[in-house]
Amino acid sequence: MYRGRFAPSPTGPLHFGSLVAALAGYLDARAAGGEWLVRMEDLDAPRTVPGADAGILRTLERFGFEWNGPVIYQSRRSEAYRTALGRLTQASVAYPCSCSRRETPGGVYPGTCRGGVRDPGKPQAWRVRVKDVAVTFEDRLLGPQRQNLARDAGDFVVLRADGLFAYQLAVVVDDAVQGIDNVVRGADLLDSTPRQIWLQELLGLSRPRYLHVPVVTNEAGEKLSKQTFAPPLNPDEPTTELRRALRFLGQPEPTGATAPEIMRAAIANWNPAAIPRLMGACPA
Ligand code: GLU
């Protein structure tokens, strides 16, 4: 059984980049006769905008997306993340760390607190140990991928010093609990995937298949996001936006005048092999 998901962070309205990720995942799931779930990644309370979740769901509906089951919220799932961290700690693969970002040159943590917290008076994060080995996986679009976690990431944070669980841990726990066996998302997360695979292995969880779609950029070549002031999707123009997203994904022009009709045609036509492999600017 194919089961996929869309996992937006409710930090604002959906933009064209989020539509592309949602659409690719939705079409891939439905074309396989599978299920498609929505999960709100609202772990980072300070960045969460009240009402953004409802706005996202309303937009998805207007665009003709239909999801299976209830929408789960990461902000209500701390117990599950704590249990997972407990298992890592028990297996001695996680350890507390008092180092700040400044002590992580080039983003790769040198392992300062591996043998014991350096400054017990400071707030502590929890990190997971990595090994000097290559993690490899096959991306369905981009082909074979490999990353050496010790060299490229270092021991990484699973619980932040401010008490918030890290995305890397939450996403792995939730994908497993929800039975997700296919992850389709933006290529900006490609270099997170080896860390997630590492956690799946440490926690004895199965590995989904991965498909990373190109990131949508603005004219300055920046990823569309709230930080780069990406304009929100126009909820009154679902058919225009859907056609644009399909074009971006290299899919044939769909027939149909309404969003549900376009969706039906796009599912029938879905061809993941036609997705471009490079980053792409937002088509007009
Ligand atoms: N919440 C993440 C985002 O909005 C997506 C996580 C994922 O798809 O794994 O960028």
Boltz pocket constraint, residues with backbone or C-beta under 6 A from the ligand:
constraints:
  - pocket:
      binder: B
      contacts: [[A, 6], [A, 7], [A, 8], [A, 9], [A, 41], [A, 171], [A, 184], [A, 185], [A, 186], [A, 189]]
      max_distance: 6.0
